[in-house]
Amino acid sequence: MAEETITSMLEERRKFAPPRNETAHIASMEQYAQWRARFEADREGAWRELALEHLHWQQPFTRVLNRERPPFFRWFEDGYLNVSENCLDRHVAAGHGARTAIIWEGEPGEVRRISYAELLAEVCRAANALKQLGIEAGDRVVIYMPMIPEAAVAMLACTRIGAVHSVVFGAFSAQALRDRIEDAQAKLVITADGGWRRGAVHDLKSKVDQALDGGGNSVRHVLVVRRGGNKVAWKPERDLDWQEVLCVESDVCPPARLNAEHPLFILYTSGSTGKPKGILHTTAGYLLWARLTMLWSFDFHAGRDVFWCTADIGWITGHTYSVYGPLACGGTTLMYEGVPTFPDPGRLWQICAAHDVTIFYTAPTAIRALIKAGDEWPARHDLSSLRVLGTVGEPINPEAWMWYYTVIGQRRCPIVDTWWQTETGGHMIAPLPFATPTKPGSATLPLPGIEADVVDGDGKSIAEGGGLLVIREPWPSMLRGIWGDEQRYLETYWRKFDGRFYFAGDGARRDEDGYIWIMGRVDDVLNVSGHRLGTMEIESALVAHEAVAEAAVVGRPDEVKGESICAFVVLKQGTPDEALRQALKRHVGEVIGAIAKPDEIRFAEALPKTRSGKIMRRLLRDIAAGREIRQDISTLEDAAVVRRLLEDQQG
Ligand code: WTA
């Protein structure tokens, strides 16, 4: 692996980062070291200062961190504030009402620019509409929408009145949507008729109808934005037209006074069981870190930068870096509705050029796909506005890193490889673009205030070498729990090291310079194109099919997607043929969503198990990847099973 350190251009690159206020910009490794020293000397004092400086408080807090009942930490707990006020009113009041908050491009090519003043007015109208519908602080609202500005409006409207949003990715199936609605006991669903994907309208409303037909009884209303223009079924007592409802509402709505620990949103993510976890984030800590990481790891300058994070708002990346981070900074965020390679692989670069994007943030999978498409696509567009390039979601291979750096960034833009999770709310390990010498493939060093460490199985710190990634100290934007499941929160993140520190579920290596290299998940979570999927979720979907007796799902290395999904299936009926294979893939698509469809299904007579009955996943992973089996299979219940699976492979 290339461990070349990219320092040569640091001086050159700094020209692109005009000096600013010290807490908003870290310009050198000396400053980084000072920050670390400051946190070490007085951790709470440093957080106090940052939170007072960077957030607008209706009532400032006096207490920084409550650690009375670890790991249920509470931050800034006697303070009061409002997220939408921080993201909107504050900037309008400072005279930036006319500044563009959101640039939106639809897949068919239309463009909308929404100023801070307009966004504030629209959010107020939407917030008033929510109140009219009986939504109160603490109520849950599910948002199931395409990437259109109304999705951000809906999120911010919830925060204005203290409703808790739970965004469900638009590619999830009706059943997955229903599960999330039911788990959150949502009162309202905000959706659209449909949105544009790959040249056609992708229907969303019918999926909401399906989800609510078979359950979701907590839902009283469905608010529908007209976007796709597709025909939808309508239940007059339940369904409401967004436009009609909002146009009669006032554009003034005072921001609710909310406690710093008021729940802000729930976002479901995959874990190692069949049931997704509702990750809970709260108000002040999340917002503080969303803003600080925009400033630190992207060097974001409001009023000058155009920031584009390509993630859908259905994922944490879209929450923090398409919506809350840029808006908390008073800057401009770009949203794009459609598929990045539509109508051709130059679409992303065309959008960057058309809107003078300065900071671009995407996933390694997209980068690898674009490399395959060929260098002629970026060459057709003027990318000279770009100055910082980010990546997230999966380890980036050094080759893809170098392509991004040379072909897209023209060796001018720092590459910011950001390691973080739904649970962490924002970046944890990432280079400071104008300070940290980077190494292709490494997320480099923890951000100031973050005590990331690589430890062995007993929790002993490993100075150099491989181990498990943990976070030693609580941080403001950490998850506050799993919705409705305290026990699972304790078990998943804290039990492994007896509550001493947060266990991320990733393996990592630390090199001789203290740089961290993320190796990938050590639990039963797959990372497909930077999307998190639980093997157990896919297995439960498969065994729910009438033909399937047993299933085991493993990841297999994939050149573009990072990992692809391989399912081993034991049948109880039916013929193991291509038709059944396709039917099973379709079935998984219906239960979870298209992103979870196995790339490969292998029929087996039985699954290899240990004598205690555990499926041998490591062995299946080796078989799926076509690797040589080094493992001793003599402990297996039935060694013949493995031999047959291996023979199938050769055949
Ligand atoms: C992986 C996405 C390597 C990791 C923000 C983590 C990464 C999981 C990186 C979280 C990175 C995220 N390098 N791996 N820069 N960033 N991951 O919750 O396995 O969707 O645990 O959050 O993605 O996925 P999630």
Residues whose N, C-alpha, C, O or C-beta is under 5 A from the ligand:
A	BS01	WTA	T391 V392 G393 E394 P395 D417 T418 W419 W420 Q421 T422 E423 A443 A504 D506 I518 G520 R521 G530 R532
